[in-house]
Amino acid sequence: MAEVLKVLTCLLIILLQKRFSVKDTVLLLLDSIVLQYRDTLKLAVPSLIYTLQNNLQYIAISNLPAATFQVTYQLKILTTALFSVLMLRKSLSRVQWISLLLLFSGVAIVQMQQEGNKEASVKDSSGQNYMVGLVAVVISCLSSGFAGVYFEKILKGSSASVWIRNVQLGIFGTGLGLLGLWWNDGTDIAERGFLFGYTDMVWCVIFNQAFGGLLVAVVVKYADNILKGFATSFSIVVSTVTSIYLFGFHVDLLFIVGAGLVIGAVYMYSLPKGSSSPSSSSASSASSASPSKDEGAEMELFLPKDEGGIAATSTAVHLTD
């Protein structure tokens, strides 16, 4: 359902670009998706990875305390940076390398704290399996980093807009999701219907998953990358405080130190590089949120305008990740 909402949102934006001309929109989609089918098929790989990643996130959050998941999931910054260096030959500034080291250290400290306080950290959650959750979140971070960089590599040199690319991703994602749905819950759906169990809370999760990336792009458009770093750090604090009241989450000195290192690392990674070289200044567009300049170019696509050579930025990753 989240993939369907993503596709519908991107189609609406494309329609807006075409000044609500249904004919031009249909012709564009036909040319970009059907006639250029080889180009479309390239998106099957990242779509498969994103589908795996999204499902792993649900497994992880079902088996980990919310605060621990929020802190550990920031490892996606590390994996994206490493894949950017390996696959795209991008360079990182010294401050960014230090921030990645702090990030890894912070996550490791949090895991040490959780190992020492398993019973307290999963209070009233006897059905949780900490190791399953940890493995799920690590694989999710790896898949997030690889898929994001692979997606950027595909987009480079392409004239297709990021919205077209996300429609292509959404088509594969919806198909793969339906396949998994049939495999795991086909009998239940046949008996109870597709929307059985869709509570208000489930719809909130779906909308958050579908539109979270758009919100990130808007934040970077109208603020800057540093503010997005603060927002990420604030989300860790909110998750921790909420977990204390809702789930009886136990916070001790180790968790505070580890979470503090992660928050500091996220902020440091978001800092502008000043007089860094062009090659290194492009690294953060793949390994974290893109600088506001590039994000702004993509967000201008909300306004009706002619499509041209649209720069490929990590906004595409945000929309799908």
Phi and psi restraints in degrees (value plus and minus 20) as a CYANA .aco file:
   2 ALA   PHI     -82.0   -42.0
   2 ALA   PSI     -60.6   -20.6
   3 GLU   PHI     -84.8   -44.8
   3 GLU   PSI     -59.8   -19.8
   4 VAL   PHI     -81.6   -41.6
   4 VAL   PSI     -63.4   -23.4
   5 LEU   PHI     -84.9   -44.9
   5 LEU   PSI     -57.9   -17.9
   6 LYS   PHI     -81.4   -41.4
   6 LYS   PSI     -66.1   -26.1
   7 VAL   PHI     -82.3   -42.3
   7 VAL   PSI     -65.3   -25.3
   8 LEU   PHI     -82.0   -42.0
   8 LEU   PSI     -59.4   -19.4
   9 THR   PHI     -84.6   -44.6
   9 THR   PSI     -65.8   -25.8
  10 CYS   PHI     -85.1   -45.1
  10 CYS   PSI     -58.3   -18.3
  11 LEU   PHI     -82.9   -42.9
  11 LEU   PSI     -58.9   -18.9
  12 LEU   PHI     -84.6   -44.6
  12 LEU   PSI     -59.8   -19.8
  13 ILE   PHI     -87.2   -47.2
  13 ILE   PSI     -60.9   -20.9
  14 ILE   PHI     -82.3   -42.3
  14 ILE   PSI     -62.0   -22.0
  15 LEU   PHI     -81.7   -41.7
  15 LEU   PSI     -58.3   -18.3
  16 LEU   PHI     -85.4   -45.4
  16 LEU   PSI     -60.1   -20.1
  17 GLN   PHI     -80.8   -40.8
  17 GLN   PSI     -57.2   -17.2
  18 LYS   PHI    -107.8   -67.8
  18 LYS   PSI      -3.2    36.8
  19 ARG   PHI      35.7    75.7
  19 ARG   PSI      21.8    61.8
  20 PHE   PHI      41.3    81.3
  20 PHE   PSI       8.1    48.1
  21 SER   PHI    -108.4   -68.4
  21 SER   PSI      85.6   125.6
  22 VAL   PHI     -83.0   -43.0
  22 VAL   PSI     -59.5   -19.5
  23 LYS   PHI     -81.8   -41.8
  23 LYS   PSI     -69.1   -29.1
  24 ASP   PHI     -83.8   -43.8
  24 ASP   PSI     -57.0   -17.0
  25 THR   PHI     -85.5   -45.5
  25 THR   PSI     -64.3   -24.3
  26 VAL   PHI     -84.6   -44.6
  26 VAL   PSI     -62.2   -22.2
  27 LEU   PHI     -83.6   -43.6
  27 LEU   PSI     -60.3   -20.3
  28 LEU   PHI     -83.9   -43.9
  28 LEU   PSI     -65.8   -25.8
  29 LEU   PHI     -83.6   -43.6
  29 LEU   PSI     -60.2   -20.2
  30 LEU   PHI     -82.4   -42.4
  30 LEU   PSI     -63.9   -23.9
  31 ASP   PHI     -89.8   -49.8
  31 ASP   PSI     -64.2   -24.2
  32 SER   PHI     -95.0   -55.0
  32 SER   PSI     -53.1   -13.1
  33 ILE   PHI    -122.3   -82.3
  33 ILE   PSI     -62.4   -22.4
  34 VAL   PHI    -111.7   -71.7
  34 VAL   PSI     -76.6   -36.6
  35 LEU   PHI     -85.5   -45.5
  35 LEU   PSI     -58.2   -18.2
  36 GLN   PHI    -117.3   -77.3
  36 GLN   PSI      36.3    76.3
  37 TYR   PHI     -84.8   -44.8
  37 TYR   PSI     -50.4   -10.4
  38 ARG   PHI     -84.7   -44.7
  38 ARG   PSI     -58.8   -18.8
  39 ASP   PHI     -84.9   -44.9
  39 ASP   PSI     -58.4   -18.4
  40 THR   PHI     -85.5   -45.5
  40 THR   PSI     -60.3   -20.3
  41 LEU   PHI     -83.2   -43.2
  41 LEU   PSI     -44.5    -4.5
  42 LYS   PHI     -82.2   -42.2
  42 LYS   PSI     -44.5    -4.5
  43 LEU   PHI    -101.9   -61.9
  43 LEU   PSI     -24.3    15.7
  44 ALA   PHI     -84.6   -44.6
  44 ALA   PSI     -58.6   -18.6
  45 VAL   PHI     -85.2   -45.2
  45 VAL   PSI     -75.9   -35.9
  46 PRO   PHI     -83.1   -43.1
  46 PRO   PSI     -51.5   -11.5
  47 SER   PHI     -84.4   -44.4
  47 SER   PSI     -62.4   -22.4
  48 LEU   PHI     -81.3   -41.3
  48 LEU   PSI     -62.0   -22.0
  49 ILE   PHI     -87.5   -47.5
  49 ILE   PSI     -62.0   -22.0
  50 TYR   PHI     -84.2   -44.2
  50 TYR   PSI     -58.8   -18.8
  51 THR   PHI     -82.9   -42.9
  51 THR   PSI     -63.7   -23.7
  52 LEU   PHI     -80.4   -40.4
  52 LEU   PSI     -65.6   -25.6
  53 GLN   PHI     -81.7   -41.7
  53 GLN   PSI     -65.0   -25.0
  54 ASN   PHI     -81.2   -41.2
  54 ASN   PSI     -61.3   -21.3
  55 ASN   PHI     -89.1   -49.1
  55 ASN   PSI     -55.8   -15.8
  56 LEU   PHI     -85.6   -45.6
  56 LEU   PSI     -52.8   -12.8
  57 GLN   PHI     -82.6   -42.6
  57 GLN   PSI     -60.7   -20.7
  58 TYR   PHI     -86.1   -46.1
  58 TYR   PSI     -58.6   -18.6
  59 ILE   PHI     -84.8   -44.8
  59 ILE   PSI     -62.5   -22.5
  60 ALA   PHI     -84.6   -44.6
  60 ALA   PSI     -68.0   -28.0
  61 ILE   PHI     -90.0   -50.0
  61 ILE   PSI     -41.1    -1.1
  62 SER   PHI     -97.3   -57.3
  62 SER   PSI     -37.6     2.4
  63 ASN   PHI    -139.4   -99.4
  63 ASN   PSI     -19.7    20.3
  64 LEU   PHI    -145.8  -105.8
  64 LEU   PSI     130.1   170.1
  65 PRO   PHI     -79.4   -39.4
  65 PRO   PSI     124.1   164.1
  66 ALA   PHI     -76.5   -36.5
  66 ALA   PSI     -62.3   -22.3
  67 ALA   PHI     -84.9   -44.9
  67 ALA   PSI     -62.1   -22.1
  68 THR   PHI     -83.4   -43.4
  68 THR   PSI     -62.9   -22.9
  69 PHE   PHI     -80.8   -40.8
  69 PHE   PSI     -64.4   -24.4
  70 GLN   PHI     -82.6   -42.6
  70 GLN   PSI     -61.3   -21.3
  71 VAL   PHI     -89.6   -49.6
  71 VAL   PSI     -68.1   -28.1
  72 THR   PHI     -85.1   -45.1
  72 THR   PSI     -55.6   -15.6
  73 TYR   PHI     -86.8   -46.8
  73 TYR   PSI     -34.8     5.2
  74 GLN   PHI     -88.6   -48.6
  74 GLN   PSI     -28.1    11.9
  75 LEU   PHI     -81.1   -41.1
  75 LEU   PSI     -36.2     3.8
  76 LYS   PHI     -81.9   -41.9
  76 LYS   PSI     -47.5    -7.5
  77 ILE   PHI     -84.1   -44.1
  77 ILE   PSI     -63.0   -23.0
  78 LEU   PHI     -84.7   -44.7
  78 LEU   PSI     -68.5   -28.5
  79 THR   PHI     -85.8   -45.8
  79 THR   PSI     -58.5   -18.5
  80 THR   PHI     -84.3   -44.3
  80 THR   PSI     -61.6   -21.6
  81 ALA   PHI     -83.0   -43.0
  81 ALA   PSI     -65.0   -25.0
  82 LEU   PHI     -84.9   -44.9
  82 LEU   PSI     -63.4   -23.4
  83 PHE   PHI     -86.2   -46.2
  83 PHE   PSI     -51.7   -11.7
  84 SER   PHI     -85.5   -45.5
  84 SER   PSI     -60.9   -20.9
  85 VAL   PHI     -87.2   -47.2
  85 VAL   PSI     -62.3   -22.3
  86 LEU   PHI     -95.7   -55.7
  86 LEU   PSI     -62.9   -22.9
  87 MET   PHI    -113.8   -73.8
  87 MET   PSI     -54.1   -14.1
  88 LEU   PHI    -128.1   -88.1
  88 LEU   PSI     -19.5    20.5
  89 ARG   PHI      36.5    76.5
  89 ARG   PSI      19.0    59.0
  90 LYS   PHI    -110.9   -70.9
  90 LYS   PSI     136.4   176.4
  91 SER   PHI    -134.2   -94.2
  91 SER   PSI     131.6   171.6
  92 LEU   PHI    -135.0   -95.0
  92 LEU   PSI     131.4   171.4
  93 SER   PHI     -93.1   -53.1
  93 SER   PSI     145.5   185.5
  94 ARG   PHI     -82.0   -42.0
  94 ARG   PSI     -60.1   -20.1
  95 VAL   PHI     -81.5   -41.5
  95 VAL   PSI     -59.3   -19.3
  96 GLN   PHI     -87.0   -47.0
  96 GLN   PSI     -59.9   -19.9
  97 TRP   PHI     -83.3   -43.3
  97 TRP   PSI     -60.3   -20.3
  98 ILE   PHI     -84.1   -44.1
  98 ILE   PSI     -61.6   -21.6
  99 SER   PHI     -84.1   -44.1
  99 SER   PSI     -56.4   -16.4
 100 LEU   PHI     -86.5   -46.5
 100 LEU   PSI     -57.8   -17.8
 101 LEU   PHI     -84.9   -44.9
 101 LEU   PSI     -62.6   -22.6
 102 LEU   PHI     -84.5   -44.5
 102 LEU   PSI     -58.8   -18.8
 103 LEU   PHI     -80.2   -40.2
 103 LEU   PSI     -69.5   -29.5
 104 PHE   PHI     -82.2   -42.2
 104 PHE   PSI     -61.4   -21.4
 105 SER   PHI     -83.7   -43.7
 105 SER   PSI     -62.3   -22.3
 106 GLY   PHI     -82.6   -42.6
 106 GLY   PSI     -64.4   -24.4
 107 VAL   PHI     -83.7   -43.7
 107 VAL   PSI     -60.9   -20.9
 108 ALA   PHI     -82.5   -42.5
 108 ALA   PSI     -60.1   -20.1
 109 ILE   PHI     -85.1   -45.1
 109 ILE   PSI     -60.7   -20.7
 110 VAL   PHI     -82.0   -42.0
 110 VAL   PSI     -60.2   -20.2
 111 GLN   PHI     -86.1   -46.1
 111 GLN   PSI     -57.0   -17.0
 112 MET   PHI     -83.0   -43.0
 112 MET   PSI     -61.2   -21.2
 113 GLN   PHI     -83.2   -43.2
 113 GLN   PSI     -59.9   -19.9
 114 GLN   PHI     -89.1   -49.1
 114 GLN   PSI     -56.7   -16.7
 115 GLU   PHI     -83.7   -43.7
 115 GLU   PSI     -55.2   -15.2
 116 GLY   PHI    -102.8   -62.8
 116 GLY   PSI     -33.8     6.2
 117 ASN   PHI    -153.3  -113.3
 117 ASN   PSI      20.4    60.4
 118 LYS   PHI     -77.1   -37.1
 118 LYS   PSI     -67.2   -27.2
 119 GLU   PHI     -83.1   -43.1
 119 GLU   PSI     -61.2   -21.2
 120 ALA   PHI     -92.7   -52.7
 120 ALA   PSI     -56.1   -16.1
 121 SER   PHI     -96.3   -56.3
 121 SER   PSI     -40.1    -0.1
 122 VAL   PHI    -139.0   -99.0
 122 VAL   PSI      18.0    58.0
 123 LYS   PHI     -77.7   -37.7
 123 LYS   PSI     116.1   156.1
 124 ASP   PHI      40.4    80.4
 124 ASP   PSI       5.0    45.0
 125 SER   PHI    -152.8  -112.8
 125 SER   PSI      36.2    76.2
 126 SER   PHI     -82.7   -42.7
 126 SER   PSI     -41.2    -1.2
 127 GLY   PHI    -100.7   -60.7
 127 GLY   PSI     -25.1    14.9
 128 GLN   PHI    -100.9   -60.9
 128 GLN   PSI     123.1   163.1
 129 ASN   PHI    -139.8   -99.8
 129 ASN   PSI      85.1   125.1
 130 TYR   PHI     -79.5   -39.5
 130 TYR   PSI     -63.3   -23.3
 131 MET   PHI     -85.6   -45.6
 131 MET   PSI     -59.9   -19.9
 132 VAL   PHI     -81.1   -41.1
 132 VAL   PSI     -63.8   -23.8
 133 GLY   PHI     -83.7   -43.7
 133 GLY   PSI     -61.5   -21.5
 134 LEU   PHI     -85.6   -45.6
 134 LEU   PSI     -65.2   -25.2
 135 VAL   PHI     -81.7   -41.7
 135 VAL   PSI     -60.9   -20.9
 136 ALA   PHI     -82.9   -42.9
 136 ALA   PSI     -63.1   -23.1
 137 VAL   PHI     -92.0   -52.0
 137 VAL   PSI     -54.1   -14.1
 138 VAL   PHI     -87.2   -47.2
 138 VAL   PSI     -65.7   -25.7
 139 ILE   PHI     -83.7   -43.7
 139 ILE   PSI     -57.6   -17.6
 140 SER   PHI     -82.5   -42.5
 140 SER   PSI     -60.4   -20.4
 141 CYS   PHI     -85.9   -45.9
 141 CYS   PSI     -61.4   -21.4
 142 LEU   PHI     -83.1   -43.1
 142 LEU   PSI     -65.8   -25.8
 143 SER   PHI     -86.5   -46.5
 143 SER   PSI     -55.9   -15.9
 144 SER   PHI     -83.1   -43.1
 144 SER   PSI     -66.3   -26.3
 145 GLY   PHI     -83.4   -43.4
 145 GLY   PSI     -67.5   -27.5
 146 PHE   PHI     -85.1   -45.1
 146 PHE   PSI     -66.3   -26.3
 147 ALA   PHI     -84.5   -44.5
 147 ALA   PSI     -60.0   -20.0
 148 GLY   PHI     -82.8   -42.8
 148 GLY   PSI     -65.9   -25.9
 149 VAL   PHI     -90.1   -50.1
 149 VAL   PSI     -59.9   -19.9
 150 TYR   PHI     -82.0   -42.0
 150 TYR   PSI     -60.4   -20.4
 151 PHE   PHI     -83.9   -43.9
 151 PHE   PSI     -62.9   -22.9
 152 GLU   PHI     -83.9   -43.9
 152 GLU   PSI     -58.9   -18.9
 153 LYS   PHI     -83.4   -43.4
 153 LYS   PSI     -58.4   -18.4
 154 ILE   PHI     -86.0   -46.0
 154 ILE   PSI     -60.9   -20.9
 155 LEU   PHI     -91.0   -51.0
 155 LEU   PSI     -46.2    -6.2
 156 LYS   PHI     -82.0   -42.0
 156 LYS   PSI     110.3   150.3
 157 GLY   PHI      62.9   102.9
 157 GLY   PSI     -19.8    20.2
 158 SER   PHI    -117.5   -77.5
 158 SER   PSI     122.8   162.8
 159 SER   PHI    -110.7   -70.7
 159 SER   PSI     -27.8    12.2
 160 ALA   PHI     -88.4   -48.4
 160 ALA   PSI     121.9   161.9
 161 SER   PHI     -93.3   -53.3
 161 SER   PSI     142.2   182.2
 162 VAL   PHI     -84.3   -44.3
 162 VAL   PSI     -47.7    -7.7
 163 TRP   PHI     -91.8   -51.8
 163 TRP   PSI     -58.5   -18.5
 164 ILE   PHI     -82.3   -42.3
 164 ILE   PSI     -64.1   -24.1
 165 ARG   PHI     -80.8   -40.8
 165 ARG   PSI     -58.4   -18.4
 166 ASN   PHI     -93.9   -53.9
 166 ASN   PSI     -47.6    -7.6
 167 VAL   PHI     -84.7   -44.7
 167 VAL   PSI     -64.2   -24.2
 168 GLN   PHI     -81.7   -41.7
 168 GLN   PSI     -64.4   -24.4
 169 LEU   PHI     -81.6   -41.6
 169 LEU   PSI     -62.2   -22.2
 170 GLY   PHI     -85.6   -45.6
 170 GLY   PSI     -53.9   -13.9
 171 ILE   PHI     -83.5   -43.5
 171 ILE   PSI     -68.1   -28.1
 172 PHE   PHI     -85.9   -45.9
 172 PHE   PSI     -61.3   -21.3
 173 GLY   PHI     -82.4   -42.4
 173 GLY   PSI     -60.3   -20.3
 174 THR   PHI     -85.3   -45.3
 174 THR   PSI     -62.9   -22.9
 175 GLY   PHI     -82.4   -42.4
 175 GLY   PSI     -64.8   -24.8
 176 LEU   PHI     -87.1   -47.1
 176 LEU   PSI     -57.9   -17.9
 177 GLY   PHI     -84.1   -44.1
 177 GLY   PSI     -61.4   -21.4
 178 LEU   PHI     -84.5   -44.5
 178 LEU   PSI     -57.0   -17.0
 179 LEU   PHI     -83.1   -43.1
 179 LEU   PSI     -66.7   -26.7
 180 GLY   PHI     -85.0   -45.0
 180 GLY   PSI     -55.5   -15.5
 181 LEU   PHI     -82.1   -42.1
 181 LEU   PSI     -67.0   -27.0
 182 TRP   PHI     -84.0   -44.0
 182 TRP   PSI     -59.6   -19.6
 183 TRP   PHI     -87.6   -47.6
 183 TRP   PSI     -62.6   -22.6
 184 ASN   PHI    -110.8   -70.8
 184 ASN   PSI     -57.4   -17.4
 185 ASP   PHI    -149.5  -109.5
 185 ASP   PSI      -0.3    39.7
 186 GLY   PHI     -76.5   -36.5
 186 GLY   PSI     -63.8   -23.8
 187 THR   PHI     -85.8   -45.8
 187 THR   PSI     -65.0   -25.0
 188 ASP   PHI     -83.5   -43.5
 188 ASP   PSI     -60.0   -20.0
 189 ILE   PHI     -86.2   -46.2
 189 ILE   PSI     -59.6   -19.6
 190 ALA   PHI     -82.6   -42.6
 190 ALA   PSI     -53.9   -13.9
 191 GLU   PHI    -104.5   -64.5
 191 GLU   PSI     -59.8   -19.8
 192 ARG   PHI    -130.8   -90.8
 192 ARG   PSI     -31.9     8.1
 193 GLY   PHI      78.7   118.7
 193 GLY   PSI     139.6   179.6
 194 PHE   PHI     -85.6   -45.6
 194 PHE   PSI     -60.2   -20.2
 195 LEU   PHI    -111.5   -71.5
 195 LEU   PSI      -6.9    33.1
 196 PHE   PHI     -84.5   -44.5
 196 PHE   PSI     110.4   150.4
 197 GLY   PHI      68.6   108.6
 197 GLY   PSI     -18.4    21.6
 198 TYR   PHI     -99.8   -59.8
 198 TYR   PSI      66.2   106.2
 199 THR   PHI    -102.0   -62.0
 199 THR   PSI     154.2   194.2
 200 ASP   PHI     -79.4   -39.4
 200 ASP   PSI     -57.9   -17.9
 201 MET   PHI     -85.9   -45.9
 201 MET   PSI     -59.3   -19.3
 202 VAL   PHI     -82.6   -42.6
 202 VAL   PSI     -63.5   -23.5
 203 TRP   PHI     -82.8   -42.8
 203 TRP   PSI     -56.4   -16.4
 204 CYS   PHI     -81.7   -41.7
 204 CYS   PSI     -63.1   -23.1
 205 VAL   PHI     -83.4   -43.4
 205 VAL   PSI     -61.7   -21.7
 206 ILE   PHI     -83.1   -43.1
 206 ILE   PSI     -67.4   -27.4
 207 PHE   PHI     -85.4   -45.4
 207 PHE   PSI     -57.4   -17.4
 208 ASN   PHI     -83.4   -43.4
 208 ASN   PSI     -62.1   -22.1
 209 GLN   PHI     -86.6   -46.6
 209 GLN   PSI     -59.0   -19.0
 210 ALA   PHI     -96.1   -56.1
 210 ALA   PSI     -59.9   -19.9
 211 PHE   PHI    -128.9   -88.9
 211 PHE   PSI     -19.9    20.1
 212 GLY   PHI     -79.6   -39.6
 212 GLY   PSI     -60.6   -20.6
 213 GLY   PHI     -84.4   -44.4
 213 GLY   PSI     -60.8   -20.8
 214 LEU   PHI     -81.2   -41.2
 214 LEU   PSI     -59.4   -19.4
 215 LEU   PHI     -84.8   -44.8
 215 LEU   PSI     -60.0   -20.0
 216 VAL   PHI     -79.5   -39.5
 216 VAL   PSI     -64.8   -24.8
 217 ALA   PHI     -82.2   -42.2
 217 ALA   PSI     -59.7   -19.7
 218 VAL   PHI     -86.0   -46.0
 218 VAL   PSI     -61.3   -21.3
 219 VAL   PHI     -79.7   -39.7
 219 VAL   PSI     -67.5   -27.5
 220 VAL   PHI     -89.0   -49.0
 220 VAL   PSI     -52.7   -12.7
 221 LYS   PHI     -83.6   -43.6
 221 LYS   PSI     -68.7   -28.7
 222 TYR   PHI    -117.6   -77.6
 222 TYR   PSI     -25.7    14.3
 223 ALA   PHI    -143.9  -103.9
 223 ALA   PSI    -139.4   -99.4
 224 ASP   PHI    -180.5  -140.5
 224 ASP   PSI     158.1   198.1
 225 ASN   PHI     -88.2   -48.2
 225 ASN   PSI     -50.0   -10.0
 226 ILE   PHI     -86.3   -46.3
 226 ILE   PSI     -62.2   -22.2
 227 LEU   PHI     -83.7   -43.7
 227 LEU   PSI     -55.3   -15.3
 228 LYS   PHI     -83.8   -43.8
 228 LYS   PSI     -57.5   -17.5
 229 GLY   PHI     -82.3   -42.3
 229 GLY   PSI     -61.1   -21.1
 230 PHE   PHI     -82.9   -42.9
 230 PHE   PSI     -59.8   -19.8
 231 ALA   PHI     -82.5   -42.5
 231 ALA   PSI     -62.5   -22.5
 232 THR   PHI     -82.0   -42.0
 232 THR   PSI     -64.3   -24.3
 233 SER   PHI     -83.1   -43.1
 233 SER   PSI     -62.0   -22.0
 234 PHE   PHI     -83.1   -43.1
 234 PHE   PSI     -55.5   -15.5
 235 SER   PHI     -84.6   -44.6
 235 SER   PSI     -53.6   -13.6
 236 ILE   PHI     -85.5   -45.5
 236 ILE   PSI     -63.0   -23.0
 237 VAL   PHI     -82.9   -42.9
 237 VAL   PSI     -65.7   -25.7
 238 VAL   PHI     -81.7   -41.7
 238 VAL   PSI     -64.0   -24.0
 239 SER   PHI     -80.9   -40.9
 239 SER   PSI     -60.9   -20.9
 240 THR   PHI     -86.3   -46.3
 240 THR   PSI     -69.0   -29.0
 241 VAL   PHI     -83.0   -43.0
 241 VAL   PSI     -63.2   -23.2
 242 THR   PHI     -83.0   -43.0
 242 THR   PSI     -59.8   -19.8
 243 SER   PHI     -84.8   -44.8
 243 SER   PSI     -53.3   -13.3
 244 ILE   PHI     -83.1   -43.1
 244 ILE   PSI     -63.6   -23.6
 245 TYR   PHI    -101.4   -61.4
 245 TYR   PSI     -55.0   -15.0
 246 LEU   PHI    -108.4   -68.4
 246 LEU   PSI     -55.9   -15.9
 247 PHE   PHI    -141.2  -101.2
 247 PHE   PSI     -14.7    25.3
 248 GLY   PHI      46.1    86.1
 248 GLY   PSI      12.5    52.5
 249 PHE   PHI     -84.0   -44.0
 249 PHE   PSI     115.9   155.9
 250 HIS   PHI    -117.5   -77.5
 250 HIS   PSI     102.1   142.1
 251 VAL   PHI    -129.6   -89.6
 251 VAL   PSI     105.7   145.7
 252 ASP   PHI    -145.6  -105.6
 252 ASP   PSI    -193.1  -153.1
 253 LEU   PHI     -82.0   -42.0
 253 LEU   PSI     -60.8   -20.8
 254 LEU   PHI     -80.6   -40.6
 254 LEU   PSI     -64.4   -24.4
 255 PHE   PHI     -83.8   -43.8
 255 PHE   PSI     -61.8   -21.8
 256 ILE   PHI     -81.4   -41.4
 256 ILE   PSI     -63.8   -23.8
 257 VAL   PHI     -83.8   -43.8
 257 VAL   PSI     -67.4   -27.4
 258 GLY   PHI     -83.3   -43.3
 258 GLY   PSI     -67.5   -27.5
 259 ALA   PHI     -84.1   -44.1
 259 ALA   PSI     -56.3   -16.3
 260 GLY   PHI     -82.9   -42.9
 260 GLY   PSI     -60.8   -20.8
 261 LEU   PHI     -83.9   -43.9
 261 LEU   PSI     -61.1   -21.1
 262 VAL   PHI     -84.1   -44.1
 262 VAL   PSI     -65.0   -25.0
 263 ILE   PHI     -81.1   -41.1
 263 ILE   PSI     -65.5   -25.5
 264 GLY   PHI     -82.6   -42.6
 264 GLY   PSI     -59.6   -19.6
 265 ALA   PHI     -84.6   -44.6
 265 ALA   PSI     -62.7   -22.7
 266 VAL   PHI     -81.0   -41.0
 266 VAL   PSI     -61.9   -21.9
 267 TYR   PHI     -85.9   -45.9
 267 TYR   PSI     -65.1   -25.1
 268 MET   PHI     -82.5   -42.5
 268 MET   PSI     -60.2   -20.2
 269 TYR   PHI     -85.7   -45.7
 269 TYR   PSI     -45.8    -5.8
 270 SER   PHI    -105.6   -65.6
 270 SER   PSI     -28.7    11.3
 271 LEU   PHI     -85.5   -45.5
 271 LEU   PSI     123.9   163.9
 272 PRO   PHI     -85.5   -45.5
 272 PRO   PSI     133.3   173.3
 273 LYS   PHI    -113.4   -73.4
 273 LYS   PSI     -24.9    15.1
 274 GLY   PHI      49.3    89.3
 274 GLY   PSI    -133.9   -93.9
 275 SER   PHI    -118.1   -78.1
 275 SER   PSI      10.8    50.8
 276 SER   PHI     -89.8   -49.8
 276 SER   PSI     142.1   182.1
 277 SER   PHI     -90.6   -50.6
 277 SER   PSI     139.6   179.6
 278 PRO   PHI     -77.9   -37.9
 278 PRO   PSI     -57.2   -17.2
 279 SER   PHI     -87.2   -47.2
 279 SER   PSI     -59.0   -19.0
 280 SER   PHI     -97.9   -57.9
 280 SER   PSI     -49.1    -9.1
 281 SER   PHI     -90.4   -50.4
 281 SER   PSI     -35.9     4.1
 282 SER   PHI    -106.5   -66.5
 282 SER   PSI     -27.6    12.4
 283 ALA   PHI     -85.6   -45.6
 283 ALA   PSI     -59.8   -19.8
 284 SER   PHI     -87.2   -47.2
 284 SER   PSI     -37.7     2.3
 285 SER   PHI     -89.0   -49.0
 285 SER   PSI     -41.2    -1.2
 286 ALA   PHI    -124.0   -84.0
 286 ALA   PSI     -50.1   -10.1
 287 SER   PHI    -115.6   -75.6
 287 SER   PSI     -35.0     5.0
 288 SER   PHI    -164.0  -124.0
 288 SER   PSI    -176.8  -136.8
 289 ALA   PHI     -89.9   -49.9
 289 ALA   PSI     126.8   166.8
 290 SER   PHI     -88.8   -48.8
 290 SER   PSI     133.3   173.3
 291 PRO   PHI     -79.4   -39.4
 291 PRO   PSI     135.8   175.8
 292 SER   PHI     -80.9   -40.9
 292 SER   PSI     -46.3    -6.3
 293 LYS   PHI     -82.5   -42.5
 293 LYS   PSI     -70.6   -30.6
 294 ASP   PHI     -88.7   -48.7
 294 ASP   PSI     -60.4   -20.4
 295 GLU   PHI     -83.4   -43.4
 295 GLU   PSI     -57.2   -17.2
 296 GLY   PHI     -82.8   -42.8
 296 GLY   PSI     -58.6   -18.6
 297 ALA   PHI     -81.4   -41.4
 297 ALA   PSI     -59.6   -19.6
 298 GLU   PHI     -92.1   -52.1
 298 GLU   PSI     -58.6   -18.6
 299 MET   PHI     -89.6   -49.6
 299 MET   PSI     -41.2    -1.2
 300 GLU   PHI     -85.8   -45.8
 300 GLU   PSI     -32.7     7.3
 301 LEU   PHI     -87.4   -47.4
 301 LEU   PSI     -32.0     8.0
 302 PHE   PHI     -86.7   -46.7
 302 PHE   PSI     -45.6    -5.6
 303 LEU   PHI    -107.5   -67.5
 303 LEU   PSI     127.0   167.0
 304 PRO   PHI     -82.1   -42.1
 304 PRO   PSI     104.5   144.5
 305 LYS   PHI    -182.8  -142.8
 305 LYS   PSI     143.8   183.8
 306 ASP   PHI     -93.4   -53.4
 306 ASP   PSI     122.1   162.1
 307 GLU   PHI    -102.0   -62.0
 307 GLU   PSI     116.1   156.1
 308 GLY   PHI    -158.8  -118.8
 308 GLY   PSI    -165.7  -125.7
 309 GLY   PHI     -95.3   -55.3
 309 GLY   PSI      75.3   115.3
 310 ILE   PHI    -102.7   -62.7
 310 ILE   PSI     106.0   146.0
 311 ALA   PHI     -87.6   -47.6
 311 ALA   PSI     120.3   160.3
 312 ALA   PHI    -108.5   -68.5
 312 ALA   PSI      94.3   134.3
 313 THR   PHI    -143.7  -103.7
 313 THR   PSI     156.2   196.2
 314 SER   PHI     -95.7   -55.7
 314 SER   PSI     -17.1    22.9
 315 THR   PHI     -77.8   -37.8
 315 THR   PSI     -55.6   -15.6
 316 ALA   PHI     -79.1   -39.1
 316 ALA   PSI     -60.0   -20.0
 317 VAL   PHI     -86.9   -46.9
 317 VAL   PSI     -60.7   -20.7
 318 HIS   PHI     -81.1   -41.1
 318 HIS   PSI     -56.9   -16.9
 319 LEU   PHI     -89.5   -49.5
 319 LEU   PSI     -47.9    -7.9
 320 THR   PHI    -123.6   -83.6
 320 THR   PSI     -42.4    -2.4
